[in-house]
Amino acid sequence: MVEWNTLSECAQLALAREALSRASEAIAGQAEVLADEMESGGLPDRGGPGALRLLAAVVRANGERIQVPAGHA
């Protein structure tokens, strides 16, 4: 395993961006699953499906916005 501090700044930025992108998609995906569960009756619906889908859209939109090539921030 490579030590983080030995990576170039460009490599660190690329890895951090990829990690953030994957985390954003995981959060958005889980929000969608929860919304579907509420709509199908698997979980109590307390006004959540719409809010969860909005959260998923916001997380995905922010994830797309950060896709700037390394060195061009």
C-alpha positions as CSV (number, residue, x, y, z in Angstrom):
1,M,0.0,0.0,0.0
2,V,1.3,3.5,-0.9
3,E,1.7,6.0,1.9
4,W,-0.7,9.0,1.3
5,N,2.0,11.6,1.9
6,T,4.3,10.1,-0.8
7,L,1.6,10.6,-3.5
8,S,1.8,13.7,-5.6
9,E,-0.7,16.5,-5.0
10,C,-2.3,15.7,-8.3
11,A,-2.7,12.0,-7.3
12,Q,-4.1,12.9,-3.9
13,L,-6.7,15.3,-5.5
14,A,-7.7,12.6,-8.0
15,L,-8.1,10.0,-5.3
16,A,-10.0,12.4,-3.0
17,R,-12.4,13.4,-5.9
18,E,-13.0,9.8,-6.8
19,A,-13.8,8.9,-3.1
20,L,-16.1,11.8,-2.8
21,S,-17.9,10.9,-6.1
22,R,-18.4,7.3,-4.9
23,A,-19.6,8.4,-1.5
24,S,-22.0,10.9,-3.1
25,E,-23.5,8.2,-5.3
26,A,-23.8,5.7,-2.4
27,I,-25.7,8.3,-0.3
28,A,-27.9,9.2,-3.2
29,G,-28.6,5.5,-4.0
30,Q,-29.5,4.8,-0.4
31,A,-31.9,7.8,-0.3
32,E,-33.6,6.4,-3.4
33,V,-33.9,2.9,-1.8
34,L,-35.4,4.3,1.3
35,A,-37.9,6.4,-0.7
36,D,-38.9,3.2,-2.7
37,E,-39.3,1.3,0.6
38,M,-41.6,4.0,2.0
39,E,-43.7,4.1,-1.1
40,S,-44.0,0.3,-1.2
41,G,-45.1,0.2,2.5
42,G,-41.9,-1.5,3.8
43,L,-41.2,1.5,6.0
44,P,-43.6,4.0,7.5
45,D,-44.1,7.1,5.3
46,R,-43.9,10.3,7.2
47,G,-43.5,12.5,4.2
48,G,-40.0,11.1,3.4
49,P,-40.0,9.8,-0.1
50,G,-40.1,13.2,-1.7
51,A,-37.5,14.6,0.7
52,L,-35.2,11.6,0.1
53,R,-35.4,12.0,-3.7
54,L,-34.6,15.7,-3.3
55,L,-31.6,14.8,-1.2
56,A,-30.5,12.3,-3.8
57,A,-30.8,14.9,-6.6
58,V,-28.9,17.5,-4.6
59,V,-26.1,15.1,-3.7
60,R,-25.8,14.0,-7.3
61,A,-25.9,17.6,-8.6
62,N,-23.1,18.6,-6.2
63,G,-21.1,15.5,-7.1
64,E,-21.3,16.5,-10.8
65,R,-20.2,20.0,-10.0
66,I,-17.0,18.9,-8.3
67,Q,-15.8,17.0,-11.3
68,V,-13.1,19.5,-12.2
69,P,-9.8,18.2,-13.6
70,A,-7.0,18.2,-11.1
71,G,-5.0,21.4,-11.2
72,H,-8.0,23.4,-12.5
73,A,-9.8,24.3,-9.3
